[in-house]
Amino acid sequence: MHGHVDALTGRKFTDRLTITPWGIPLPAAPTAQSTSGRTLRLVLAGRLDCNKATITAIEALALTRRPHHLAVIGSGSERPALAARTAEPGLTSRVHFTPFLSRTDLWARFHDHDAFVFTTRELEALCLAAVEAQAHGLPVLHSDLPGLRDIPGLAGLPYPPPDSPRLWLTPLTTSQRTHTPAGPSAPPRPPAPAATTSPPPPDSCTRSPPT
């Protein structure tokens, strides 16, 4: 992000640019508790709109034979369409919707999950909820966008946006990484794999079920 701003200003103010990380209250110790076994409890929090692409997470669950669960916390214009998608066989009991929560109530929910999911499709300044989730000990599965690319370290599992449901579930279910606390000492993680899916049409948001 620093480089983008520097380029936009013609590199005239390089010595005056400073990156100040977004401060959040840290728990005394990570609160998330990982589960044994291969069934995951995923959590996604944010607006339910086209750019947030929550449908990517739901479609990924539909593509796996493992009974992973997804908690969707938030509200927005896509809520009815997302609910309709999860009404299909195999998803009804695995995707659970909750309206927006206060920050403290959201933090309390992290304890009951194994990973935080960030599915934004095109543009994100910073996913604060993802930073908070990592501070509480959750790994972050995220679309590889500038707003989050440099933050998670090895606790981040990137996938190429805009929509890659087949891609993003694979690294999470095969990774041996466990909960990793946030911090500046977190080592860098490898780049996201090359995208293998095409962007959706401009007017497409909640897509039809995969065949």
Disulfide bonds with the S-S distance in Angstrom:
none
